[in-house]
Amino acid sequence: MEGFFVCEGEKCASSGSVWGSGPYTADSCVCDAAYHAGVIGDSGGIFKVTKAPGQDSYTGSTQNGYTSQSYGSYGSSITISKF
């Protein structure tokens, strides 16, 4: 999954849907990761998702009112950036 995405204020259905603090695991919910990264606000927006190499570990954090989870090794990552 790579490219530009639009989220219109929706959040993923389950809590714990984002792993890491940038980069994020590639299976993280991209909308929630974008909120966490601060590239979109409560009303949503457009952002870019870029593939990145896997990491040995992902550290969770609380940013922009959203808490991500820590995770161990994962084979692929994504980064989130402003459009």
Residue frames as a rotation matrix with the C-alpha (Angstrom) as fourth column:
MET 1
0.590 0.808 0.000 0.00
0.808 -0.590 0.000 0.00
0.000 0.000 -1.000 0.00
GLU 2
-0.505 -0.734 -0.454 1.55
0.638 -0.672 0.376 3.24
-0.581 -0.100 0.808 -1.14
GLY 3
-0.447 0.316 0.837 0.23
0.688 -0.475 0.548 6.50
0.571 0.821 -0.005 -2.54
PHE 4
-0.869 0.231 0.437 -2.13
-0.375 -0.884 -0.278 9.28
0.322 -0.406 0.855 -1.55
PHE 5
-0.545 0.695 -0.469 -5.06
0.769 0.637 0.051 8.60
0.334 -0.333 -0.882 0.77
VAL 6
-0.502 0.502 0.705 -8.11
-0.437 -0.850 0.295 10.54
0.747 -0.160 0.646 1.92
CYS 7
-0.595 0.426 -0.681 -9.72
0.775 0.530 -0.345 10.09
0.214 -0.733 -0.646 5.32
GLU 8
-0.339 0.581 0.740 -12.86
0.008 -0.785 0.620 12.04
0.941 0.216 0.262 6.03
GLY 9
-0.162 0.211 0.964 -12.86
-0.899 -0.434 -0.056 11.99
0.407 -0.876 0.260 9.82
GLU 10
0.815 0.485 -0.317 -13.33
-0.345 0.846 0.408 8.24
0.466 -0.223 0.856 10.17
LYS 11
-0.142 -0.817 0.559 -11.27
-0.982 0.185 0.022 6.15
-0.121 -0.546 -0.829 12.52
CYS 12
-0.576 -0.113 -0.809 -10.58
-0.361 0.924 0.128 2.42
0.733 0.365 -0.573 12.35
ALA 13
0.384 0.912 -0.142 -13.08
-0.327 0.278 0.903 0.19
0.863 -0.301 0.405 14.10
SER 14
0.728 -0.117 -0.676 -10.72
0.568 0.656 0.498 -1.43
0.384 -0.746 0.544 16.61
SER 15
0.816 -0.543 0.201 -8.45
-0.566 -0.675 0.474 0.15
-0.122 -0.500 -0.858 19.17
GLY 16
0.155 -0.850 0.503 -4.82
-0.213 0.469 0.857 -0.85
-0.965 -0.240 -0.108 18.86
SER 17
0.813 0.253 0.525 -4.91
0.421 0.368 -0.829 -0.54
-0.402 0.895 0.192 15.09
VAL 18
0.761 -0.630 0.154 -1.61
-0.314 -0.566 -0.762 1.37
0.568 0.531 -0.629 14.84
TRP 19
0.792 -0.584 -0.177 1.80
0.541 0.539 0.646 -0.05
-0.282 -0.607 0.743 15.75
GLY 20
-0.221 -0.950 0.221 4.83
0.973 -0.230 -0.015 2.21
0.065 0.212 0.975 16.05
SER 21
0.406 0.269 -0.873 5.36
0.446 -0.893 -0.067 5.95
-0.798 -0.362 -0.482 15.99
GLY 22
0.967 -0.093 -0.239 6.72
-0.254 -0.478 -0.841 6.43
-0.035 0.874 -0.485 12.48
PRO 23
-0.639 0.431 -0.637 7.59
-0.568 0.294 0.769 4.32
0.518 0.853 0.057 10.78
TYR 24
0.046 0.768 0.639 4.49
-0.887 0.326 -0.328 2.23
-0.460 -0.551 0.696 11.44
THR 25
-0.594 -0.144 0.792 3.98
0.111 0.960 0.258 -1.46
-0.797 0.241 -0.554 10.69
ALA 26
-0.957 0.154 -0.246 2.60
-0.276 -0.225 0.934 -1.89
0.088 0.962 0.258 7.18
ASP 27
-0.500 0.827 -0.259 -0.61
0.620 0.550 0.559 -3.44
0.605 0.119 -0.788 8.54
SER 28
-0.723 0.238 -0.648 -1.45
0.435 -0.572 -0.695 -0.37
-0.536 -0.785 0.310 10.64
CYS 29
0.370 0.893 0.258 -4.66
0.884 -0.252 -0.394 1.49
-0.286 0.373 -0.882 9.84
VAL 30
-0.443 -0.665 0.601 -3.46
0.835 -0.550 0.007 4.34
0.326 0.505 0.799 7.60
CYS 31
0.275 0.591 0.759 -6.13
0.190 -0.807 0.560 6.82
0.943 -0.010 -0.333 8.74
ASP 32
0.966 0.087 -0.245 -5.34
0.250 -0.050 0.967 6.29
0.072 -0.995 -0.070 12.42
ALA 33
0.107 -0.992 -0.072 -1.60
0.959 0.084 0.270 6.46
-0.261 -0.098 0.960 11.70
ALA 34
-0.288 -0.169 0.942 -2.16
0.618 -0.785 0.048 9.80
0.732 0.596 0.331 9.94
TYR 35
0.746 0.549 0.377 -4.04
0.010 -0.576 0.817 11.17
0.666 -0.606 -0.436 12.98
HIS 36
0.791 -0.491 -0.365 -1.28
0.550 0.308 0.776 9.88
-0.268 -0.815 0.514 15.26
ALA 37
-0.170 -0.924 0.343 1.42
0.985 -0.145 0.098 11.45
-0.041 0.354 0.934 13.06
GLY 38
-0.047 0.227 -0.973 -0.43
0.380 -0.896 -0.228 14.78
-0.924 -0.381 -0.044 13.08
VAL 39
-0.936 -0.338 0.099 -0.66
0.208 -0.305 0.929 15.04
-0.284 0.890 0.356 9.29
ILE 40
-0.410 0.867 0.282 -4.47
0.174 -0.229 0.958 15.24
0.895 0.442 -0.058 9.39
GLY 41
-0.861 0.180 0.475 -6.86
-0.503 -0.432 -0.749 16.60
0.070 -0.884 0.462 12.00
ASP 42
-0.622 0.662 0.418 -10.25
-0.026 0.516 -0.856 15.50
-0.783 -0.543 -0.304 13.36
SER 43
0.381 0.813 -0.440 -12.01
-0.507 -0.214 -0.835 16.44
-0.773 0.541 0.331 10.13
GLY 44
0.598 -0.205 0.775 -9.64
0.532 0.824 -0.193 14.26
-0.599 0.528 0.602 8.07
GLY 45
0.456 -0.453 -0.766 -7.60
-0.641 -0.764 0.071 15.21
-0.618 0.458 -0.639 5.03
ILE 46
0.937 -0.244 -0.252 -5.25
-0.091 0.526 -0.846 14.01
0.338 0.815 0.470 2.31
PHE 47
0.432 -0.840 0.328 -1.88
-0.690 -0.073 0.721 12.45
-0.581 -0.537 -0.611 3.10
LYS 48
0.328 -0.443 -0.835 0.86
-0.757 0.406 -0.512 10.32
0.565 0.800 -0.202 1.56
VAL 49
0.737 -0.147 0.660 1.79
-0.347 0.755 0.556 6.76
-0.580 -0.639 0.505 2.53
THR 50
0.313 -0.736 -0.600 5.24
-0.855 0.055 -0.515 5.50
0.412 0.675 -0.612 1.52
LYS 51
0.917 -0.077 -0.391 6.57
0.160 0.970 0.184 1.95
0.365 -0.232 0.902 1.82
ALA 52
0.285 -0.858 0.428 9.64
-0.917 -0.374 -0.139 1.52
0.279 -0.353 -0.893 4.02
PRO 53
-0.368 -0.496 -0.786 11.84
-0.249 0.867 -0.431 -1.40
0.896 0.037 -0.443 5.10
GLY 54
0.646 0.559 -0.519 10.79
0.272 0.467 0.841 -3.56
0.713 -0.685 0.150 8.03
GLN 55
0.064 -0.562 0.824 12.10
-0.759 -0.564 -0.325 -2.73
0.648 -0.605 -0.463 11.49
ASP 56
-0.677 -0.380 -0.630 13.38
0.122 0.786 -0.606 -4.86
0.726 -0.487 -0.486 14.38
SER 57
-0.434 0.592 -0.679 10.90
0.877 0.105 -0.468 -3.14
-0.206 -0.799 -0.565 16.70
TYR 58
-0.288 0.477 0.831 8.25
0.301 -0.778 0.551 -0.43
0.909 0.409 0.080 16.75
THR 59
-0.850 -0.066 -0.522 7.76
0.524 -0.202 -0.827 1.82
-0.051 -0.977 0.207 19.76
GLY 60
0.103 0.968 0.230 4.24
0.856 -0.204 0.475 2.97
0.506 0.148 -0.850 20.57
SER 61
-0.910 -0.330 -0.252 3.46
0.413 -0.784 -0.463 6.45
-0.045 -0.526 0.850 21.86
THR 62
0.231 0.953 -0.195 0.69
0.876 -0.291 -0.383 8.94
-0.422 -0.082 -0.903 22.49
GLN 63
-0.877 -0.450 -0.168 0.63
0.304 -0.791 0.530 11.79
-0.371 0.414 0.831 19.98
ASN 64
-0.852 0.518 -0.075 -2.13
-0.436 -0.624 0.648 14.14
0.290 0.585 0.758 18.86
GLY 65
-0.154 0.840 0.521 -4.68
-0.956 0.006 -0.292 12.46
-0.249 -0.543 0.802 21.13
TYR 66
0.770 0.372 -0.518 -4.10
-0.528 0.828 -0.191 8.97
0.358 0.420 0.834 19.73
THR 67
0.164 -0.706 0.689 -2.14
-0.769 0.347 0.537 6.12
-0.619 -0.618 -0.486 21.33
SER 68
0.414 -0.148 -0.898 -0.23
-0.682 0.603 -0.414 3.65
0.603 0.784 0.148 19.15
GLN 69
0.935 -0.022 0.353 1.02
-0.225 0.735 0.640 0.29
-0.273 -0.678 0.682 20.33
SER 70
-0.101 -0.994 -0.049 4.53
-0.895 0.069 0.441 -1.15
-0.435 0.088 -0.896 20.51
TYR 71
0.944 0.329 0.002 5.34
-0.291 0.838 -0.462 -4.18
-0.154 0.436 0.887 18.37
GLY 72
0.237 -0.884 0.403 8.30
0.081 0.431 0.898 -6.45
-0.968 -0.180 0.174 17.75
SER 73
-0.767 -0.629 -0.125 9.90
-0.116 -0.055 0.992 -7.22
-0.631 0.775 -0.031 14.42
TYR 74
0.451 0.871 0.195 7.74
0.152 0.141 -0.978 -6.76
-0.879 0.471 -0.069 11.31
GLY 75
-0.074 -0.592 0.802 8.77
0.800 0.445 0.402 -7.32
-0.595 0.672 0.441 7.70
SER 76
-0.412 -0.059 0.909 7.53
0.743 -0.600 0.298 -4.05
0.528 0.798 0.291 6.18
SER 77
-0.414 0.168 -0.894 6.78
0.652 -0.631 -0.420 -0.51
-0.635 -0.757 0.152 7.28
ILE 78
0.238 0.427 0.872 5.02
0.839 -0.543 0.037 2.61
0.489 0.723 -0.487 6.12
THR 79
-0.774 -0.333 -0.539 5.70
0.544 -0.785 -0.296 6.28
-0.325 -0.522 0.789 6.70
ILE 80
0.347 0.923 0.165 3.00
0.936 -0.331 -0.120 8.93
-0.057 0.196 -0.979 6.71
SER 81
-0.742 -0.591 -0.317 3.58
0.560 -0.806 0.190 12.47
-0.368 -0.036 0.929 5.44
LYS 82
-0.013 0.729 -0.684 1.61
-0.020 -0.684 -0.729 15.57
-1.000 0.004 0.023 4.51
PHE 83
0.454 0.301 0.839 0.24
0.814 0.243 -0.528 15.90
-0.363 0.922 -0.135 0.99
